[in-house]
Amino acid sequence: MTVRVGLIGLGTVGAEAARTLAAHAEMITARAGAPVVVTEVSARSRSKDRGIDISGMTWRDDPSQLAVSDNVDIVVELVGGEDGPALAAVEAALAAGKHVVTANKAMIARHGARLAALAEANGAQLAFEAAVAGGIPILKALKEGLAGNDVERVHGILNGTCNFILTEMLSTGRAFDDVLKEAQDLGYAEADPGFDIDGVDAAQKLAILSGIAFGAAPDIDAVEASGIRDVSALDIMFAKELGYRIRLLGVAAKSPTGVEQRVSACLVPETADLARIDGVTNAVMVDAEPVGQALLVGPGAGGGATASSVLADIIDIAAGRRAYAFGQEAASLGALTATPIADRAGAYYIRLNVIDQPGVIADVAGVLGQHGVSIKSVLQHGRDPNEAVPVVMTTHETTEAVIRDVANALSALEAAVEPPILMKIESF
Ligand SMILES: NC(=O)c1ccc[n+]([C@@H]2O[C@H](COP(=O)([O-])OP(=O)(O)OC[C@H]3O[C@@H](n4cnc5c(N)ncnc54)[C@H](OP(=O)(O)O)[C@@H]3O)[C@@H](O)[C@H]2O)c1
């Protein structure tokens, strides 16, 4: 019996999913055990040329009507947005017992557990492999291949736009704004790039990963997120001199008091696997018992990569493979106890712009000493008496709470020109 797909959203991902379903029809039929055919579609503009033939499909102006159509078995939501038409259509579809496939990380990070429960209550499947790390099948890996493992930590590079910007800044020495403009021209970054460069997109993906890894409802509000706006070409060069690369990392890790979830620009040793992930590529590392460490690498975004994950979910459902959205029954998902970021222990990178005058380095070192922070290295290049010069320090292990106090005290120094830039140094 033919499996009928209703496609909501025919943009970058939706059009590519429709094209690939048609182009690989024979292979997909063999793997799904039945032909998979798009019967209905919805988008904003009916007349837009999307490079796909929709003439044989029913057009719906209202996605929520498509969601409950008798002519649809699987609703594929590729519009995006935490609420709005995407959420309305997904809720309507699940309530009507239709299976749902989506790439919508914003919606799943916010409403995932409730939608999973709605799916189960109505005998429907909810799948969202494409919502995290594009073409990397990391959710399936966690839910199935690694199902017998106790996960200690999941971390990685979850935003291709930021990784592209950081690697370009390193290889060309160009400034952040300049490389961001190139990323926008290449179609990597949105016209409003805040979603990517302020860490929001990575935080949503991390919340979903964390939910599956630790058997909990995703909690986007528990993720402490910052981005790469404040990373300068100077930081990239200093980090390189110290033997590190700067990466925007998402980290979800068990701690003695709960689970720590954070997204921030970090220094990673240049010899680490993640330091070698360049450009728009994503990478997710899982530390778990008994497997040890597993690393998945691949394209994190783009129509083809994302459609690849959408098709995998469609084929699973069409083939009758049943899976809980978060790897276990929705009712059994716990609530994560968020570890306060202030408790995070580790080493730090500090860059401070100070007026170059006698005794300033002693003052800076004094502030760290008063807070019990021991300095691992100090870099200062050139002298420019009575002008601002950057001083860079790395510390031995301390805590986030202490380092924030240090930052406040450094900002208050007479010679300080601006608040210091702080970044975590990760040793994994
Ligand atoms: N692009 C990626 O690399 C990528 C990667 C991973 C996940 N995702 C996720 O995939 C989803 C889709 O992303 P995308 O890049 O394909 O977005 P997109 O290119 O902007 O496409 C969005 C589609 O939704 C349609 N749409 C918008 N509002 C609508 C409404 N009210 N009713 C019906 N249709 C509506 C648009 O219609 P028109 O075409 O007529 O304007 C368009 O076809 C998002 O959740 C995104 O986060 C994308």
The ligand as a Gaussian input file, in Angstrom:
#p B3LYP/6-31G(d) Opt

LIG

0 1
 N       18.228000      24.880000       5.759000
 C       18.955000      24.074000       6.539000
 O       20.159000      23.871000       6.295000
 C       18.329000      23.382000       7.719000
 C       19.103000      22.474000       8.459000
 C       18.527000      21.804000       9.540000
 C       17.232000      22.069000       9.877000
 N       16.512000      22.979000       9.165000
 C       15.143000      23.215000       9.564000
 O       14.277000      22.865000       8.501000
 C       13.119000      23.693000       8.529000
 C       12.980000      24.362000       7.161000
 O       14.131000      25.124000       6.886000
 P       14.414000      25.715000       5.427000
 O       15.842000      26.157000       5.447000
 O       13.981000      24.767000       4.372000
 O       13.486000      27.005000       5.447000
 P       13.023000      27.889000       4.194000
 O       13.901000      27.664000       3.024000
 O       12.840000      29.263000       4.715000
 O       11.592000      27.268000       3.844000
 C       10.485000      27.438000       4.658000
 C        9.263000      27.001000       3.903000
 O        8.130000      27.174000       4.746000
 C        7.111000      27.821000       4.006000
 N        6.262000      28.587000       4.922000
 C        6.594000      29.640000       5.694000
 N        5.530000      30.060000       6.386000
 C        4.505000      29.257000       6.038000
 C        3.137000      29.200000       6.391000
 N        2.607000      30.053000       7.248000
 N        2.372000      28.231000       5.832000
 C        2.888000      27.350000       4.942000
 N        4.178000      27.363000       4.576000
 C        4.964000      28.296000       5.117000
 C        7.816000      28.693000       3.016000
 O        6.948000      28.994000       1.932000
 P        7.449000      29.837000       0.645000
 O        8.507000      29.002000       0.016000
 O        6.239000      29.940000      -0.191000
 O        7.949000      31.129000       1.191000
 C        9.000000      27.794000       2.623000
 O        8.617000      26.932000       1.597000
 C       13.323000      24.642000       9.706000
 O       12.739000      24.118000      10.860000
 C       14.831000      24.656000       9.880000
 O       15.235000      24.995000      11.204000
 C       17.033000      23.623000       8.087000

